[in-house]
């Protein structure tokens, strides 16, 4: 009954947007990022504001950032259970329900957030990634990626031999395969705990997107940061419970999707721009921000080739190879 009442109220809000008399409705949106993170500033918050303005207040939001409504790994369940109506999912946190979407975590593909986001948006519009999300009870509104992961450490890491036996912070099982392929040991540690783990010597190095480094102040505990590697990626997907989304008017659905596409592009561009500025700041602080040589990149690429094949085989899904082929083709454009 609670879900039914909620749904009726949202539909009423949607009709208000179409010019009918009805009360506006507020959607509860969960997020595990803080409101100071660039993903929230340029993505989630601006999208909510744009939707509210475009629908003349028929759709508004109650935002629950920083895991206030549900932990990062529980955001999807919270939407399906009616605790939330929408959520910004970190795809790697939901690998059990969204295994094919973990393709973004593979190393060696996209070279910028803009390139990776354009690829993800195309794959969310149609095909196995979209179908997998819909099967999980939610509808993807837009998706974007973080800039490609780089390596942060207390010593310069180049050739694969430099990685042997190192404890490497990774995000998700796919990235753990990346660390292993280079000779290291992947260790999963939540972002907020990475600073202390590096500071105390629990980690030798960290695979991390540079745009997110300031949010965790990791530049304070490392002395070397790579700038042109591609150690995998991370995708965010804004979703709405399908039952709710499908009941909205066509105008509202189209508006949310159109503004979502704009938000995805904007947050990707903002992240790429921020990386350029951050590298300059870190150099001024005395941090060794370095580019891998062509020889190093070639050796790293050779070592990482097996990761994609292992990923497809490990999933034991007939669609995995097709998803990988599409992802490879789109990121090569």
JODA-V787023 format. One record per pair of residues at least 12 apart in sequence whose C-alpha atoms are under 8 Angstrom apart, sorted by the first residue. I is the first residue (numbers start at 1). GAP is how many residues later the second one is. Records with the same first field share a line. If there is no record, write none. Layout:
I=GAP / GAP
//
This chain:
3=79
7=237 / 240
9=14 / 15 / 16
10=14 / 15 / 16 / 17 / 49 / 234 / 238
11=236 / 237 / 238
12=12 / 13
13=12 / 45 / 46
14=44 / 45 / 234 / 235 / 238
15=43 / 234
16=42
17=38 / 39 / 40 / 41 / 235
18=231 / 233
23=35
24=33 / 34 / 35 / 36
25=33 / 34 / 35
26=33 / 34 / 35 / 36
27=32 / 33 / 34 / 35 / 57 / 58 / 59
28=33 / 34 / 35 / 36 / 55 / 56 / 57 / 58
29=32 / 33 / 34 / 35 / 55 / 56 / 57 / 58 / 59
30=33 / 34 / 35 / 37 / 38 / 39 / 40 / 45 / 54 / 56 / 57 / 58
31=32 / 33 / 34 / 35 / 36 / 37 / 41 / 44 / 56 / 57 / 58
32=33 / 34 / 35 / 36 / 38 / 39 / 40 / 56
33=32 / 33 / 34
34=31 / 32
35=30 / 31
36=179
37=175 / 178
38=173 / 174 / 229 / 232 / 233
39=228
42=221 / 224 / 225 / 228
43=220 / 221 / 223 / 224
44=44 / 219
46=217
47=212 / 213 / 216
48=12 / 13
50=209
51=204 / 205 / 208
54=201
55=197 / 200
69=14 / 15
72=17 / 18 / 21
73=20 / 21
75=12 / 13 / 14
76=13 / 18
79=59 / 161 / 162
80=57 / 58 / 161
85=155 / 156 / 159
86=152 / 153 / 154 / 155
87=151 / 152 / 153
88=148 / 149 / 150 / 151
89=147 / 148 / 149 / 150
90=144 / 145 / 146 / 147
91=143 / 144 / 145 / 146
92=13 / 79 / 80 / 142 / 143
93=79
97=35 / 39
98=34 / 35 / 38
99=216
100=28 / 29 / 32 / 215 / 220 / 223
101=28
102=72
103=220 / 221 / 224
104=128 / 129 / 130 / 131
105=69 / 70 / 127 / 128 / 129 / 130
106=68 / 69 / 72 / 125 / 126 / 127 / 201 / 202
107=68 / 71 / 123 / 124 / 125 / 126 / 197 / 200 / 201
108=121 / 122 / 123 / 124 / 193 / 196
109=121 / 123 / 219 / 222 / 223
110=38 / 120 / 221 / 222
111=36 / 37 / 117 / 119
112=35 / 36 / 160
113=31 / 32 / 33 / 34 / 35 / 155 / 156 / 158 / 159
114=151 / 154 / 155 / 158
115=216
116=28 / 29 / 31 / 215
117=26 / 27 / 28 / 147 / 148 / 151
118=26 / 147
119=208 / 211 / 212
120=23 / 24 / 25
121=21 / 22 / 23 / 140
124=16 / 18 / 19
128=191 / 195
129=194
134=108
137=104 / 105 / 106
138=101 / 102 / 103 / 104 / 105
139=100 / 101 / 102 / 103 / 106
140=97 / 98 / 99 / 100
141=96 / 97 / 98 / 99 / 115 / 116 / 119
142=95 / 96 / 97 / 115 / 118 / 119 / 121 / 122
143=92 / 93 / 94 / 95 / 118 / 121
144=91 / 92 / 93 / 120 / 121 / 123 / 124
145=88 / 89 / 90 / 91 / 123
146=63 / 65 / 87 / 88 / 89 / 122 / 125
147=62 / 63 / 64 / 86 / 87 / 121 / 124 / 125
148=61 / 81 / 82 / 83 / 84 / 85 / 86
149=58 / 59 / 60 / 61 / 80 / 81 / 82 / 83 / 84
150=57 / 58 / 59 / 60 / 75 / 76 / 77 / 78 / 79 / 80 / 81
151=54 / 55 / 56 / 57 / 74 / 75 / 78 / 80
152=53 / 54 / 55 / 56 / 70 / 71 / 72 / 73 / 74
153=51 / 52 / 53 / 69 / 70 / 71 / 72
154=50 / 51 / 67 / 68 / 69 / 70
155=68 / 69
156=68 / 69
158=134 / 138
159=137 / 140 / 141
160=22 / 23 / 139 / 140 / 143
161=21 / 22
163=19 / 20 / 21
164=18 / 19 / 20
165=18 / 19 / 20
166=17 / 18 / 19 / 37 / 38 / 39
167=17 / 18 / 19 / 20 / 35 / 36 / 37 / 38
168=16 / 17 / 18 / 19 / 35 / 36 / 37 / 38 / 39
169=17 / 18 / 19 / 20 / 25 / 34 / 36 / 37 / 38
170=16 / 17 / 18 / 19 / 36 / 37 / 38
171=17 / 18 / 36
172=16
174=133 / 137
175=56 / 57
176=12
177=130
178=53 / 54 / 126 / 129
181=122 / 123 / 125 / 126
182=118 / 121 / 122
191=25
192=24
194=22 / 24
195=21 / 22 / 23 / 26
198=23 / 24
199=22
207=24
209=24
210=65 / 68
211=60 / 61 / 63 / 64 / 67
219=63 / 68
222=65
223=63 / 64 / 65
224=63 / 64 / 65 / 66
225=62 / 63 / 64 / 65
226=63 / 64 / 65 / 66
227=62 / 63 / 64 / 65
228=63 / 64
229=62 / 63 / 68
308=16
312=12
//
